[in-house]
Amino acid sequence: MTKLLTGATSYVGKRSLLKLLNHGHKIVCTIRDKSRFSAHTSLSGKIEVIEVDLLDFKSLKKIPSGIEGAYFLMNPISHANNY
């Protein structure tokens, strides 16, 4: 089963990623900045990391089809001054 995980670079996101993988799911992680995320080579084939800005509608087209569930753990703190 393929799951979408936003906020994978956060404390909760990293732990959620491991739990989902332990349950046998394939995970698509959306990351604002790929340079802030590194995964152990043993996770190759189990996760897909895509750079997406969830505030940019065009960016959402990068999310692949076939997602069967989603976990939204977004952290808007970096955009707090925009509100």
Beta strands, then each sheet from edge to edge (+ up, - down):
strand 1: 2-6
strand 2: 26-31
strand 3: 47-51
strand 4: 69-72
sheet 1: 3+ 2+ 1+ 4+
end
